[in-house]
Amino acid sequence: MEIASNQQTILDEIVEGRVTVADIEIPTMIDHLPIRSLINDLVRMKRRGSCLKLIAIDGGLGQGVNRDGWMAENLANQVSQTPILALLGNLHTLKKIEWNPSLSDAFPYVAEILVSQGHRIKSYPQIWLNKECSFQNGLISSDQQRTVSLINHNLISLINASKYETVNDVVDGVILWECR
């Protein structure tokens, strides 16, 4: 999970029932009720015997480390025969970024680092088109033109990178949330 590694002990204590999800420190940019509810749901699954291991993999803000490099290293250390589901922010899921040439200090995101190391990555960022309605979700494959538009408009527009014409080597699809 995109939670600082220094919170692993607290995450373990939540699983053991010694503290609650309110005790874990989550960066304010992602800290909201649904993320804490997700942690509670995952903890319940773990307690019921699901083959699940909760790992805080983020380097943390202000720690003086490249967060994506730190997260990629932590994920690579977990690789075995068991699949890994990493719950990360959308930009971390991009397997390839065509940074604008003027940007000399750009770093690759987690998925791009892992792909460059030869790991097989399946990447599905989530995109909400409107947050003020009841939702319906669906999976859109990366080979559909709508996915290109969604990635360019909702992710690439946030960073100093070139827009894509195809996204087959960037993501495997998009989980789209839209109004019913």
C-alpha positions in Angstrom: 0.0 0.0 0.0 1.1 3.6 -0.6 1.7 4.1 3.1 5.1 5.0 4.5 7.2 2.0 5.4 7.7 3.4 8.9 4.0 2.7 9.5 4.5 -1.1 9.0 4.5 -1.8 12.7 1.2 0.0 13.2 -0.3 -1.8 10.1 0.7 -5.1 11.7 -0.8 -4.0 15.1 -4.0 -3.2 13.3 -4.1 -6.7 11.9 -3.4 -8.1 15.4 -6.3 -6.0 16.8 -4.0 -4.0 19.2 -4.7 -0.6 17.6 -7.2 0.8 15.1 -7.0 2.2 11.6 -7.2 5.7 13.2 -3.7 5.2 14.6 -2.0 4.8 11.2 -0.4 8.0 9.7 -1.5 8.4 6.0 -0.3 11.4 3.9 -3.0 14.0 3.8 -3.2 13.9 0.0 -4.6 10.4 0.1 -6.0 10.2 3.6 -9.8 10.0 3.5 -12.5 7.8 4.9 -12.6 5.4 1.9 -8.8 4.6 2.2 -9.2 3.9 5.9 -12.3 1.8 5.2 -10.3 -0.2 2.6 -7.6 -0.9 5.2 -10.3 -2.1 7.6 -11.7 -4.3 4.9 -8.3 -5.8 4.0 -7.6 -6.4 7.7 -10.9 -8.3 8.1 -10.0 -10.4 5.1 -6.6 -11.2 6.6 -8.2 -12.1 9.9 -10.6 -14.5 8.2 -7.6 -16.4 6.7 -7.3 -14.9 3.3 -3.9 -15.4 1.7 -3.1 -11.7 2.2 -0.1 -9.8 3.4 -0.4 -6.0 4.0 2.8 -4.1 3.3 3.4 -0.4 3.7 5.9 0.3 0.8 6.1 4.0 0.5 9.3 5.9 1.4 7.2 8.7 2.9 7.1 12.4 2.2 10.1 14.4 3.3 12.3 11.4 3.9 14.9 12.4 1.3 14.3 9.3 -0.9 12.9 8.8 -4.4 9.5 7.5 -3.4 9.0 5.5 -6.7 12.4 3.9 -6.5 11.8 3.0 -2.9 8.3 1.5 -3.6 9.6 -0.4 -6.7 12.5 -1.9 -4.6 10.0 -2.9 -1.9 7.7 -4.5 -4.4 10.6 -6.3 -6.2 11.6 -7.8 -2.9 8.2 -9.3 -2.5 8.2 -11.1 -5.9 7.7 -14.8 -5.7 5.2 -17.2 -7.2 2.4 -15.4 -5.5 0.8 -12.5 -7.4 1.1 -9.0 -5.9 -1.7 -6.5 -5.9 -0.2 -3.0 -5.2 -2.7 -0.3 -4.3 -1.0 2.9 -5.6 -1.9 6.3 -6.9 -2.6 6.5 -10.7 0.6 8.1 -11.7 2.6 5.3 -10.1 0.9 2.8 -12.4 2.2 4.2 -15.6 4.6 1.7 -17.3 6.0 4.2 -19.7 6.2 8.0 -19.7 7.4 10.1 -22.6 8.7 13.1 -20.6 9.1 16.4 -22.4 12.7 16.8 -23.4 13.1 20.0 -21.5 12.6 18.1 -18.3 16.0 16.8 -17.2 15.2 15.7 -13.6 12.3 13.4 -14.3 12.2 10.1 -12.6 10.3 7.0 -13.7 7.3 5.9 -11.7 7.0 2.5 -9.8 5.5 0.5 -12.7 8.0 1.8 -15.2 10.9 0.9 -12.9 9.6 -2.6 -12.4 9.0 -3.1 -16.1 12.6 -2.0 -16.8 13.7 -4.7 -14.4 11.9 -7.4 -16.3 8.9 -7.8 -14.0 5.5 -8.6 -15.6 3.2 -5.8 -14.5 -0.6 -5.4 -15.1 -1.6 -1.8 -14.5 -5.2 -0.5 -14.2 -5.5 3.1 -12.9 -8.9 4.2 -11.7 -10.6 7.3 -13.2 -13.7 9.0 -11.9 -15.5 11.1 -14.4 -17.9 12.7 -12.0 -17.8 12.3 -8.2 -21.3 13.8 -7.6 -23.5 10.9 -8.5 -24.1 7.2 -7.9 -21.4 5.3 -9.7 -21.2 2.5 -12.2 -17.8 1.1 -13.0 -16.4 -0.8 -15.8 -13.0 -2.0 -17.2 -11.9 -0.4 -20.5 -9.1 -2.2 -22.3 -5.9 -0.3 -23.3 -6.5 -0.9 -27.0 -9.7 1.2 -27.0 -9.4 4.8 -28.2 -11.4 6.0 -25.2 -8.6 4.8 -22.9 -6.1 6.9 -24.7 -8.3 10.0 -24.2 -8.9 9.1 -20.5 -5.2 8.7 -19.8 -4.1 11.8 -21.6 -6.9 14.0 -20.1 -6.8 12.7 -16.5 -3.2 11.7 -15.9 -0.7 12.9 -18.6 -2.2 16.4 -18.3 -1.0 16.5 -14.7 2.7 16.1 -15.5 5.2 17.5 -18.0 4.9 14.7 -20.5 3.8 14.2 -24.1 0.3 12.9 -24.8 -0.1 9.4 -26.1 -1.6 8.2 -29.4 -1.8 4.6 -28.0 -1.5 3.4 -24.4 -1.0 -0.4 -24.9 2.5 -0.2 -23.4 1.5 2.4 -20.7 -1.4 0.7 -19.0 -3.4 -2.5 -19.5 -6.7 -0.8 -19.1 -8.7 1.7 -17.0 -11.2 1.1 -14.3 -13.7 3.8 -15.1 -16.2 5.2 -12.6 -19.0 7.2 -14.2 -22.5 8.3 -13.4 -25.4 5.9 -14.1 
